[in-house]
Amino acid sequence: MLTMTNPARTRIQQRGIPEVVVENLLDFGRETYDHHGSRVVYF
């Protein structure tokens, strides 16, 4: 099970994204930074 904020969990649920997809994204996706303090993860 992933550890994430309640707003993040709510947003993922609203968008219908399965938790396994988020896990795979974090495990196998590529990561960049947006130079504003956030990271962007994508397949």
Secondary structure, DSSP 8 states (H G I E B T S, - for coil): -----HHHHHHHHHHT--HHHHHHHHHH-EEEE-SSS-EEEE-
